[in-house]
Amino acid sequence: MQPAVSHRVLAVIVAYLPDVGVLRALLDTLLAQTAGVFVVDNTPATDRRVEALCAALPQPALHLIRLGENLGIARALNIGIDAALAAGATHVLLSDQDSLPAPDMVAALLAAMDDLQCAGQRVGAVGPTYTDRHTGITFPFQAHIPGRVFYGHRRPDAAHPTVEALTLITSGTLVPAAVLREVGPMREDFFIDHVDIEWSHRVRAAGYALFGVGAAVMFHSMGDQALRVWYFGWRQESAYSPVRVYYRIRNFVALCRLPFIPWHWKLRNGWYWLGFVYTQIVFGRQRLAALRMAARGLRDGLRGRMGPWR
């Protein structure tokens, strides 16, 4: 499966104190599938691991942008997207540092986007089917289910190789350059967490559709590690640090304040976040700290206090 000649896909990877072996595997995979890769490094200037890794891969298609400090995922994405657009990208592939795409993921995403556009769809972005490395869970996509008020979940299958999704995660998402220019940049005051969710809703509010692609496969780390929890039965969830609990709760509250996000999505997603807080403060390793940071996130979200945690 080969992308059309007119496509020029450039990838943007955001790095922050990465596992060098995992990042190396990601770079090798994306360099083989795209016209070029921009690594935007949020790692502090005193830590040169990303610089050393890129220097060990002397390829003209690999570009390193060192920021010298952690400016947040959203800011790093915007810097990388601007660089990719300036370099002539027709499509930009976004990626976290701890993902591993299948060897044909980009081609599968491009093929699906071409098919959807030929069918008359106004495509804002497409994303892969992804499996969490920690839990082994392959995630479905949030989707409208006919006859239901609240969203449900759907997986692509042989009859429906693509699923119209309400949101896509950042990593593995392929976006046409024209959509990026029209919809605008990621919200930098979110810093981390829900940056992709806010942008997904903004894309849909602009009249575009998002699609999950069954033929495009990616492995991805959702949290810090696996966490065994009881939630109407024992199951595996992802564990997060207390600081991440803060950002995830604060930024969800910020999402609820946005008028272009449907109220039924907010209500349905709110149930999920109640469950998230429950799992982190009852089963997590830093339960008291997680509770405190969840409360602080709720307070700051209600106050509209955004940006990096202080």
Backbone torsions as a table, in degrees:
resi	resn	phi	psi	omega
1	MET	NA	114.5	-176.5
2	GLN	-117.3	138.8	177.9
3	PRO	-67.8	156.9	178.5
4	ALA	-64.2	151.9	-176.3
5	VAL	-61.1	-32.9	-175.8
6	SER	-72.7	-11.5	-178.9
7	HIS	-82.0	133.7	171.7
8	ARG	-127.4	95.4	-177.3
9	VAL	-92.1	124.5	173.4
10	LEU	-117.3	137.1	-176.7
11	ALA	-100.7	147.6	175.5
12	VAL	-123.6	119.8	177.7
13	ILE	-113.5	130.3	174.5
14	VAL	-98.8	126.8	-178.1
15	ALA	-117.8	143.6	173.6
16	TYR	-152.2	109.0	-179.4
17	LEU	44.6	54.1	-171.5
18	PRO	-76.7	161.6	163.8
19	ASP	-73.0	115.3	-171.7
20	VAL	-62.8	-37.3	179.3
21	GLY	-65.0	-40.5	178.7
22	VAL	-67.4	-43.2	179.1
23	LEU	-65.5	-37.3	178.3
24	ARG	-61.7	-43.5	178.9
25	ALA	-63.1	-39.5	178.1
26	LEU	-64.8	-44.8	179.5
27	LEU	-61.6	-45.2	179.2
28	ASP	-59.3	-41.4	-177.5
29	THR	-68.2	-45.8	-176.3
30	LEU	-76.3	-31.9	176.0
31	LEU	-62.9	-30.2	179.4
32	ALA	-79.9	-13.9	-173.9
33	GLN	-113.9	-9.8	-174.6
34	THR	-129.3	172.1	177.8
35	ALA	-81.3	-11.3	-180.0
36	GLY	174.0	159.3	-177.8
37	VAL	-131.4	129.7	172.6
38	PHE	-106.1	120.3	175.2
39	VAL	-100.8	117.0	178.2
40	VAL	-102.2	113.5	-169.0
41	ASP	-100.7	111.9	176.2
42	ASN	-86.2	-1.4	-176.7
43	THR	-64.7	140.1	177.6
44	PRO	-53.0	149.0	-172.8
45	ALA	-59.6	-27.8	-178.5
46	THR	-73.3	-15.3	-179.4
47	ASP	-104.1	116.0	-171.9
48	ARG	-109.4	23.3	-175.2
49	ARG	-64.0	-39.0	-178.8
50	VAL	-70.9	-40.6	177.7
51	GLU	-60.3	-43.3	-179.7
52	ALA	-65.0	-39.5	179.2
53	LEU	-64.7	-45.8	-179.5
54	CYS	-65.6	-34.9	177.6
55	ALA	-65.9	-28.2	179.1
56	ALA	-79.5	-5.9	177.8
57	LEU	-120.6	73.2	-173.9
58	PRO	-73.9	74.0	178.5
59	GLN	-114.4	133.6	-179.3
60	PRO	-63.4	-18.5	-179.4
61	ALA	-83.5	-5.8	-178.8
62	LEU	-103.3	124.9	-177.0
63	HIS	-126.3	129.8	179.3
64	LEU	-107.8	129.9	174.1
65	ILE	-118.0	105.8	-179.1
66	ARG	-91.2	126.1	179.1
67	LEU	-94.0	-22.7	176.2
68	GLY	83.4	-9.3	177.4
69	GLU	-160.9	166.4	-178.2
70	ASN	-83.4	103.0	178.8
71	LEU	-94.8	3.1	179.0
72	GLY	96.6	156.3	-178.2
73	ILE	-63.4	-43.6	-175.7
74	ALA	-62.1	-46.4	179.9
75	ARG	-63.2	-43.2	179.3
76	ALA	-63.5	-42.0	177.1
77	LEU	-59.9	-44.3	-178.9
78	ASN	-62.9	-40.0	177.9
79	ILE	-64.1	-44.7	179.3
80	GLY	-66.2	-41.4	178.7
81	ILE	-62.2	-44.5	177.9
82	ASP	-58.9	-41.3	179.8
83	ALA	-66.4	-40.9	-179.9
84	ALA	-66.5	-41.5	178.6
85	LEU	-65.7	-40.0	178.5
86	ALA	-64.8	-26.7	179.8
87	ALA	-86.8	4.9	174.2
88	GLY	92.7	22.3	179.1
89	ALA	-64.8	136.3	168.7
90	THR	-90.0	-25.8	177.4
91	HIS	-141.7	145.2	177.6
92	VAL	-118.7	128.0	176.2
93	LEU	-99.9	124.9	-179.3
94	LEU	-98.4	144.4	-178.5
95	SER	-151.6	140.5	165.9
96	ASP	-79.2	170.3	-176.0
97	GLN	-78.6	-18.3	-172.5
98	ASP	-110.9	28.6	176.1
99	SER	-102.9	158.2	174.5
100	LEU	-138.8	101.5	178.6
101	PRO	-72.9	153.1	169.7
102	ALA	-66.1	157.1	-176.5
103	PRO	-59.4	-22.2	-178.9
104	ASP	-113.2	17.7	-174.3
105	MET	-60.5	-47.0	-176.8
106	VAL	-64.4	-43.8	178.7
107	ALA	-61.7	-39.6	179.0
108	ALA	-66.3	-38.9	177.5
109	LEU	-64.9	-44.5	179.1
110	LEU	-62.9	-42.8	-179.8
111	ALA	-62.8	-42.5	179.3
112	ALA	-64.9	-42.0	179.3
113	MET	-63.2	-43.3	178.2
114	ASP	-59.6	-45.0	-179.7
115	ASP	-62.7	-42.9	-179.1
116	LEU	-65.7	-42.0	179.2
117	GLN	-66.9	-38.6	176.8
118	CYS	-64.2	-28.1	178.6
119	ALA	-82.8	2.3	176.4
120	GLY	95.3	5.8	179.2
121	GLN	-77.6	141.6	174.4
122	ARG	-93.0	92.3	-168.7
123	VAL	-86.9	122.4	176.0
124	GLY	-87.6	-35.9	179.6
125	ALA	-171.4	158.4	172.4
126	VAL	-128.5	150.9	-179.5
127	GLY	-139.0	158.0	-177.1
128	PRO	-82.8	164.4	166.1
129	THR	-78.0	129.5	-173.3
130	TYR	-127.5	148.8	179.8
131	THR	-117.9	132.1	179.7
132	ASP	-74.1	126.6	-179.6
133	ARG	-64.5	-33.0	-175.7
134	HIS	-75.7	-44.6	-173.0
135	THR	-101.2	-17.9	-175.6
136	GLY	76.5	7.9	-178.7
137	ILE	-81.9	129.7	171.8
138	THR	-94.3	119.2	-170.0
139	PHE	-85.9	139.2	170.6
140	PRO	-81.6	-179.9	179.4
141	PHE	-107.0	142.1	171.3
142	GLN	-63.5	130.5	-176.4
143	ALA	-151.3	151.5	171.7
144	HIS	-69.0	134.2	175.5
145	ILE	-110.7	121.3	-178.4
146	PRO	-53.2	132.9	178.8
147	GLY	88.8	-6.1	179.6
148	ARG	-107.9	145.5	176.3
149	VAL	-75.6	-44.2	-176.6
150	PHE	-98.0	155.0	-178.4
151	TYR	-68.6	158.7	172.8
152	GLY	-123.4	-153.7	-179.4
153	HIS	-133.2	141.1	179.4
154	ARG	-136.4	149.2	175.2
155	ARG	-115.8	143.0	172.1
156	PRO	-62.0	148.7	175.4
157	ASP	-144.5	-174.1	-176.0
158	ALA	-61.0	-36.6	-179.8
159	ALA	-77.1	-29.0	-178.5
160	HIS	-132.5	83.3	-175.4
161	PRO	-67.5	-17.7	173.4
162	THR	-126.9	150.0	179.2
163	VAL	-123.6	128.2	174.3
164	GLU	-70.9	120.4	-172.9
165	ALA	-108.3	153.0	175.6
166	LEU	-81.0	-34.2	179.9
167	THR	-144.2	158.4	172.8
168	LEU	-130.8	145.8	173.8
169	ILE	-75.5	159.1	-178.2
170	THR	-58.3	-51.5	-169.3
171	SER	-67.6	127.1	179.7
172	GLY	88.4	-3.6	-178.2
173	THR	-77.3	131.7	179.0
174	LEU	-110.0	124.5	-173.3
175	VAL	-125.5	131.3	173.4
176	PRO	-63.8	144.0	-178.8
177	ALA	-58.7	-38.2	-178.4
178	ALA	-62.3	-34.9	179.1
179	VAL	-69.3	-42.1	178.7
180	LEU	-60.6	-40.4	-179.6
181	ARG	-69.1	-37.4	-176.8
182	GLU	-76.7	-45.3	-173.3
183	VAL	-78.8	-31.0	177.0
184	GLY	99.6	176.3	-171.3
185	PRO	-75.6	170.6	173.4
186	MET	-68.4	149.7	179.9
187	ARG	-76.8	110.8	-173.8
188	GLU	-73.7	-21.5	179.7
189	ASP	-74.0	-11.9	173.6
190	PHE	-74.0	-25.8	176.9
191	PHE	67.3	-64.8	178.1
192	ILE	-151.4	152.2	179.6
193	ASP	74.1	129.0	178.4
194	HIS	66.9	7.9	173.8
195	VAL	-60.2	-43.6	179.5
196	ASP	-69.4	-35.0	-178.6
197	ILE	-67.3	-45.8	178.3
198	GLU	-61.0	-43.7	-179.0
199	TRP	-66.9	-38.6	177.8
200	SER	-58.7	-46.3	179.8
201	HIS	-66.6	-34.9	178.8
202	ARG	-67.2	-38.5	177.1
203	VAL	-62.7	-45.6	-179.3
204	ARG	-66.9	-35.9	177.2
205	ALA	-65.1	-24.7	178.2
206	ALA	-83.5	1.1	175.6
207	GLY	98.6	9.2	178.1
208	TYR	-97.0	164.5	175.7
209	ALA	-118.2	148.3	177.1
210	LEU	-109.5	147.4	-177.2
211	PHE	-137.7	136.7	168.8
212	GLY	-92.7	139.2	-171.8
213	VAL	-115.5	120.9	-178.4
214	GLY	-68.6	-34.0	-177.0
215	ALA	-76.4	-15.2	179.0
216	ALA	-96.8	122.6	-171.6
217	VAL	-122.8	141.4	180.0
218	MET	-149.8	143.8	169.9
219	PHE	-100.5	143.3	-172.2
220	HIS	-152.3	144.3	176.6
221	SER	-95.0	113.6	-175.8
222	MET	-79.9	-37.4	-178.6
223	GLY	-134.7	-157.1	-178.8
224	ASP	-82.7	-33.0	-178.8
225	GLN	-168.7	174.9	178.0
226	ALA	-79.5	148.8	-179.3
227	LEU	-135.7	122.3	179.0
228	ARG	-86.0	122.7	-174.9
229	VAL	-133.3	157.5	172.4
230	TRP	-104.3	119.0	-178.1
231	TYR	-147.4	82.8	-170.5
232	PHE	57.3	44.3	-176.0
233	GLY	120.6	154.2	-179.9
234	TRP	-73.4	138.4	-179.3
235	ARG	-154.2	169.3	176.6
236	GLN	-99.9	128.6	172.8
237	GLU	-125.2	176.6	178.3
238	SER	-96.5	137.0	176.7
239	ALA	-91.3	144.9	-179.2
240	TYR	-130.9	150.5	175.7
241	SER	-68.1	158.7	178.2
242	PRO	-56.9	-35.4	178.9
243	VAL	-65.2	-40.2	176.9
244	ARG	-66.6	-35.3	174.7
245	VAL	-58.9	-42.7	177.5
246	TYR	-57.1	-53.2	-176.4
247	TYR	-63.6	-40.4	-176.4
248	ARG	-66.4	-39.8	178.6
249	ILE	-74.1	-46.4	-179.2
250	ARG	-58.8	-44.9	-175.7
251	ASN	-74.3	-27.2	172.1
252	PHE	-65.7	-42.3	176.9
253	VAL	-60.9	-39.7	177.3
254	ALA	-62.2	-39.1	176.6
255	LEU	-60.5	-39.2	-178.1
256	CYS	-66.8	-17.7	179.1
257	ARG	-87.3	-4.9	-176.0
258	LEU	-89.3	126.2	-174.1
259	PRO	-71.9	-21.8	-176.9
260	PHE	-84.3	-4.1	176.3
261	ILE	-92.2	125.9	-175.8
262	PRO	-59.3	142.5	-177.4
263	TRP	-62.8	-34.7	-177.7
264	HIS	-70.9	-28.9	173.6
265	TRP	-67.3	-42.7	-179.7
266	LYS	-60.9	-44.1	-179.7
267	LEU	-65.1	-46.9	-178.8
268	ARG	-64.5	-42.0	-179.4
269	ASN	-71.0	-29.9	177.2
270	GLY	-60.1	-36.1	176.7
271	TRP	-62.1	-40.1	177.6
272	TYR	-61.6	-42.9	-175.8
273	TRP	-72.5	-27.1	170.4
274	LEU	-62.7	-43.5	176.9
275	GLY	-64.4	-37.0	178.3
276	PHE	-61.1	-47.9	179.2
277	VAL	-60.8	-42.8	178.7
278	TYR	-57.3	-47.8	-176.8
279	THR	-66.1	-36.8	-176.1
280	GLN	-75.1	-35.7	-175.6
281	ILE	-90.6	-15.5	179.0
282	VAL	-99.6	-37.2	-173.5
283	PHE	-114.4	-10.4	-178.6
284	GLY	-71.6	166.3	-179.0
285	ARG	-80.8	-22.6	179.3
286	GLN	-120.8	66.4	-168.1
287	ARG	-65.4	-47.8	-178.3
288	LEU	-65.1	-43.2	178.6
289	ALA	-63.3	-39.1	178.3
290	ALA	-64.2	-40.5	178.2
291	LEU	-62.9	-45.2	179.4
292	ARG	-62.2	-42.5	-177.7
293	MET	-73.1	-31.7	174.7
294	ALA	-64.3	-42.8	178.8
295	ALA	-64.8	-40.3	178.5
296	ARG	-67.3	-38.0	177.3
297	GLY	-63.0	-41.7	177.1
298	LEU	-61.2	-45.4	-179.4
299	ARG	-63.7	-47.1	-178.0
300	ASP	-67.9	-35.2	177.3
301	GLY	-63.6	-41.7	178.4
302	LEU	-66.8	-33.1	179.4
303	ARG	-82.0	-11.4	-176.5
304	GLY	75.6	24.2	179.9
305	ARG	-88.0	105.5	-171.9
306	MET	-114.4	-165.6	-179.1
307	GLY	85.7	-169.3	-178.9
308	PRO	-68.2	147.3	178.4
309	TRP	-66.9	138.1	179.3
310	ARG	-131.4	NA	NA
